[in-house]
């Protein structure tokens, strides 16, 4: 099991996937110094009582607030009305950033498990194969308290968060998961035979700025990073964004042509991304969003 020293969390969302406007709503609530336990939280947030705790859960899972319910740097930079990059998530890059933070933060364990490990073992999967996979891990990992019911519900929330069913339907979007538009999760088969898959592809709709941000935010990466570790490591762009090698090479060549001091070398078969001077991760996003 690659995710060492992990505290596993498979509940807390009350079986609600994060909706389109919840993070912005929750962020605004928090910066007004309001408390999620306040009597009027239901009124202020305009949602049912169990949705209040779900919003609080998702704010932490997406790295918008920390464990003390205080806004993170990422939360401020994305959602702040004055300085925020994209408070209403109109740019698809913002959704990719949320996806990256969800997996990397690891507060909600399923996202790291699925993108970093499980999908590499099982191309096609469903709730049953995922539950069995975790059951197997739990047998050798004492930190994982396995409850089949909880894990199964968590899997449903995961699929609802990413599943894109909007094609040909113009239903009000408020119930679809916040990450449905980036089209990471695909389905095959119907009803009982439905299978999910996350296929590595070129991801032309993923900005190279987001990929560079993700590389710079990874504490495991130094000033030279092998192509293999960019493709396969835990929380690597290849793992989190489901990029195939061609897609990864495309992003790297875009990064190299747009940023001074970043080069890609291929000497004696050793392929590496090299930083002469590392730019600060948020400066990359400043540039992308024109801040």
C-alpha positions as CSV (number, residue, x, y, z in Angstrom):
1,X,0.0,0.0,0.0
2,X,1.7,3.2,-1.2
3,X,-0.1,5.7,1.0
4,X,1.9,5.3,4.2
5,X,1.0,6.9,7.5
6,X,-2.4,7.7,6.3
7,X,-5.4,8.4,8.4
8,X,-8.3,6.9,6.4
9,X,-11.6,8.8,6.2
10,X,-14.5,7.3,4.3
11,X,-17.4,9.3,5.8
12,X,-18.3,12.8,6.7
13,X,-20.1,13.9,3.6
14,X,-23.4,12.4,4.7
15,X,-23.7,10.8,1.3
16,X,-23.9,14.2,-0.5
17,X,-21.5,14.8,-3.4
18,X,-20.1,18.3,-3.4
19,X,-22.5,20.5,-5.5
20,X,-21.5,23.3,-7.8
21,X,-21.9,26.3,-5.5
22,X,-21.1,24.7,-2.1
23,X,-17.4,25.6,-1.9
24,X,-17.9,29.2,-2.7
25,X,-20.9,29.4,-0.3
26,X,-18.8,27.7,2.4
27,X,-15.8,29.9,1.8
28,X,-17.9,33.1,2.1
29,X,-19.4,31.7,5.3
30,X,-16.1,31.0,6.9
31,X,-14.5,34.4,6.1
32,X,-17.4,36.1,7.8
33,X,-16.1,34.3,11.0
34,X,-19.2,32.2,11.2
35,X,-19.2,28.8,12.8
36,X,-20.7,25.6,11.3
37,X,-22.2,24.7,14.7
38,X,-24.2,28.0,14.9
39,X,-27.9,27.7,15.2
40,X,-28.5,29.7,12.1
41,X,-26.0,27.9,9.9
42,X,-28.9,26.2,8.1
43,X,-30.5,29.6,7.3
44,X,-27.2,31.3,6.4
45,X,-26.1,28.5,4.0
46,X,-29.6,27.9,2.7
47,X,-29.3,24.1,3.0
48,X,-30.6,21.3,5.2
49,X,-28.9,20.5,8.5
50,X,-27.0,17.4,7.3
51,X,-25.8,19.4,4.3
52,X,-24.2,21.9,6.6
53,X,-21.8,19.3,7.9
54,X,-21.3,18.0,4.3
55,X,-20.3,21.5,3.1
56,X,-17.8,21.7,6.0
57,X,-16.4,18.3,5.1
58,X,-15.9,19.2,1.4
59,X,-14.2,22.5,2.3
60,X,-11.6,20.5,4.1
61,X,-11.4,17.7,1.5
62,X,-10.8,20.3,-1.3
63,X,-8.2,22.2,0.8
64,X,-10.3,25.3,1.0
65,X,-10.2,25.4,4.8
66,X,-7.8,23.8,7.2
67,X,-8.7,21.6,10.2
68,X,-9.6,24.7,12.2
69,X,-12.1,25.9,9.5
70,X,-9.8,28.7,8.5
71,X,-9.3,29.5,4.9
72,X,-6.2,28.0,3.3
73,X,-3.9,29.9,0.9
74,X,-5.4,27.9,-2.0
75,X,-9.0,28.7,-0.7
76,X,-8.3,32.4,-0.6
77,X,-6.6,32.5,-4.0
78,X,-9.5,30.6,-5.7
79,X,-12.6,32.0,-4.0
80,X,-11.9,35.4,-2.6
81,X,-14.2,38.0,-4.1
82,X,-11.4,40.6,-4.4
83,X,-8.3,38.6,-5.2
84,X,-9.7,35.2,-6.2
85,X,-8.7,33.6,-9.5
86,X,-12.2,32.3,-10.3
87,X,-14.7,32.5,-7.4
88,X,-17.5,31.1,-9.5
89,X,-15.5,28.3,-11.2
90,X,-16.1,29.5,-14.7
91,X,-12.7,28.3,-16.0
92,X,-12.2,24.6,-16.4
93,X,-8.6,24.9,-15.0
94,X,-10.2,25.8,-11.7
95,X,-12.0,22.4,-11.6
96,X,-8.7,20.7,-12.4
97,X,-7.1,22.6,-9.5
98,X,-9.9,21.4,-7.2
99,X,-9.4,17.8,-8.4
100,X,-5.7,18.0,-7.7
101,X,-6.2,19.4,-4.2
102,X,-8.9,16.8,-3.4
103,X,-6.5,13.9,-4.3
104,X,-3.3,15.5,-2.8
105,X,-4.9,16.6,0.4
106,X,-6.0,13.1,1.2
107,X,-8.6,14.2,3.7
108,X,-11.2,12.1,1.9
109,X,-9.2,8.9,1.4
110,X,-11.0,7.4,-1.6
111,X,-9.7,10.0,-4.1
112,X,-6.0,9.4,-3.4
113,X,-6.6,5.6,-3.3
114,X,-8.5,5.6,-6.6
115,X,-6.2,7.9,-8.6
116,X,-2.9,6.9,-7.2
117,X,-3.4,3.1,-6.9
118,X,-6.6,1.4,-7.5
119,X,-7.2,2.5,-11.1
120,X,-3.7,1.3,-12.0
121,X,-4.6,-2.2,-10.9
122,X,-8.1,-2.3,-12.3
123,X,-8.9,-0.5,-15.5
124,X,-12.6,-1.4,-15.3
125,X,-14.2,-1.3,-11.9
126,X,-17.4,-1.0,-10.0
127,X,-18.5,-0.6,-6.4
128,X,-18.0,-4.3,-5.7
129,X,-14.4,-4.5,-7.0
130,X,-13.5,-1.3,-5.1
131,X,-15.0,-2.6,-1.8
132,X,-13.1,-5.9,-2.2
133,X,-9.9,-4.0,-3.0
134,X,-10.2,-2.1,0.3
135,X,-11.2,-5.1,2.2
136,X,-8.0,-6.8,1.1
137,X,-5.9,-3.8,2.1
138,X,-7.6,-3.7,5.5
139,X,-6.5,-7.2,6.2
140,X,-2.9,-6.1,6.3
141,X,-3.2,-2.5,7.4
142,X,-4.4,-1.9,10.9
143,X,-4.9,1.8,10.3
144,X,-7.8,1.1,8.0
145,X,-11.1,0.5,9.8
146,X,-13.1,-1.3,7.2
147,X,-16.8,-1.0,7.2
148,X,-18.4,-2.3,4.0
149,X,-21.4,-0.1,4.2
150,X,-19.5,3.1,4.7
151,X,-17.0,2.3,2.0
152,X,-19.8,1.5,-0.5
153,X,-21.6,4.8,0.2
154,X,-18.3,6.6,-0.2
155,X,-17.8,5.0,-3.6
156,X,-21.3,6.2,-4.7
157,X,-20.3,9.8,-3.7
158,X,-17.1,9.5,-5.7
159,X,-19.0,8.4,-8.8
160,X,-21.6,11.2,-8.4
161,X,-18.8,13.7,-7.9
162,X,-17.1,12.9,-11.2
163,X,-19.8,11.3,-13.4
164,X,-20.7,13.3,-16.4
165,X,-24.3,12.7,-17.5
166,X,-25.1,16.1,-18.9
167,X,-24.9,15.1,-22.5
168,X,-28.2,15.6,-24.2
169,X,-29.9,16.5,-20.9
170,X,-30.5,20.1,-19.9
171,X,-31.4,19.5,-16.3
172,X,-30.6,22.2,-13.8
173,X,-27.0,21.5,-12.9
174,X,-27.1,22.1,-9.2
175,X,-27.2,18.4,-8.3
176,X,-24.4,17.2,-10.5
177,X,-21.0,16.8,-8.8
178,X,-18.6,19.7,-9.0
179,X,-16.0,17.7,-11.0
180,X,-18.3,16.2,-13.6
181,X,-17.2,18.6,-16.3
182,X,-13.5,17.5,-16.5
183,X,-14.6,14.1,-17.7
184,X,-12.2,12.0,-15.8
185,X,-14.6,9.2,-15.1
186,X,-16.1,7.2,-17.9
187,X,-18.7,4.5,-17.8
188,X,-19.3,1.4,-19.8
189,X,-22.4,-0.9,-19.7
190,X,-25.8,-0.1,-18.2
191,X,-27.6,-1.0,-15.0
192,X,-26.1,-4.1,-13.2
193,X,-23.3,-4.3,-15.8
194,X,-22.2,-0.7,-15.4
195,X,-18.4,-0.4,-15.0
196,X,-16.3,2.7,-14.5
197,X,-12.9,3.5,-15.9
198,X,-10.4,6.3,-15.7
199,X,-8.4,6.0,-18.9
200,X,-5.0,7.6,-19.3
201,X,-5.2,10.0,-22.3
202,X,-3.7,13.2,-23.7
203,X,-6.1,15.5,-21.8
204,X,-6.0,18.4,-24.2
205,X,-8.5,20.2,-22.0
206,X,-6.0,20.3,-19.1
207,X,-3.9,23.4,-18.9
208,X,-0.1,23.0,-18.7
209,X,-0.2,25.7,-16.1
210,X,-2.2,23.4,-13.8
211,X,0.3,20.6,-14.5
212,X,3.2,22.8,-13.6
213,X,1.5,24.0,-10.4
214,X,0.9,20.4,-9.4
215,X,4.6,19.5,-10.0
216,X,5.7,22.5,-7.9
217,X,3.2,21.7,-5.1
218,X,4.7,18.2,-4.8
219,X,7.2,18.2,-1.9
220,X,8.8,14.9,-3.2
221,X,10.1,16.6,-6.3
222,X,13.5,18.3,-6.3
223,X,15.1,20.4,-9.1
224,X,15.4,17.5,-11.5
225,X,12.5,15.1,-11.8
226,X,12.6,11.9,-13.9
227,X,9.9,11.4,-16.5
228,X,9.0,8.1,-14.9
229,X,8.3,9.8,-11.5
230,X,6.2,12.5,-13.3
231,X,4.2,9.7,-14.9
232,X,3.9,7.1,-12.1
233,X,4.7,8.4,-8.6
234,X,2.0,9.0,-6.0
235,X,0.4,12.5,-6.6
236,X,2.4,12.8,-9.9
237,X,0.7,14.5,-12.8
238,X,0.4,11.2,-14.5
239,X,-1.4,9.6,-11.6
240,X,-3.7,12.5,-10.6
241,X,-4.6,13.8,-14.0
242,X,-4.6,10.3,-15.7
243,X,-2.2,11.5,-18.4
244,X,-0.6,9.1,-20.8
245,X,3.0,9.5,-21.8
246,X,2.2,11.4,-24.9
247,X,-0.1,13.8,-23.0
248,X,2.6,14.3,-20.3
249,X,5.3,15.0,-22.9
250,X,2.9,17.5,-24.6
251,X,2.4,19.3,-21.3
252,X,6.1,19.3,-20.6
253,X,7.0,20.8,-23.9
254,X,4.4,23.5,-23.4
255,X,5.8,24.2,-19.9
256,X,9.4,24.4,-21.2
257,X,8.5,26.8,-24.0
258,X,6.5,29.1,-21.7
259,X,8.8,29.3,-18.7
260,X,12.4,30.4,-18.6
261,X,14.7,28.3,-16.5
262,X,12.8,25.0,-17.0
263,X,14.3,22.5,-19.4
264,X,13.7,18.9,-20.4
265,X,16.8,16.8,-21.0
266,X,17.2,13.4,-22.6
267,X,20.7,12.2,-22.1
268,X,21.8,8.6,-22.4
269,X,18.1,7.6,-22.2
270,X,17.6,9.5,-18.9
271,X,14.7,11.8,-19.4
272,X,14.3,14.6,-16.8
273,X,12.5,17.8,-16.2
274,X,15.0,20.3,-14.7
275,X,14.5,23.6,-12.9
276,X,17.3,26.1,-12.9
277,X,15.2,28.4,-10.7
278,X,12.0,27.1,-9.3
279,X,9.1,29.5,-9.7
280,X,6.6,29.7,-6.8
281,X,3.6,27.5,-7.4
282,X,1.0,30.3,-7.1
283,X,3.0,32.6,-9.4
284,X,2.2,30.0,-12.1
285,X,-1.5,30.4,-11.4
286,X,-1.2,34.2,-11.2
287,X,0.2,34.1,-14.7
288,X,-2.5,31.7,-16.0
289,X,-5.4,33.8,-14.5
290,X,-3.8,37.1,-15.5
291,X,-3.5,38.3,-11.9
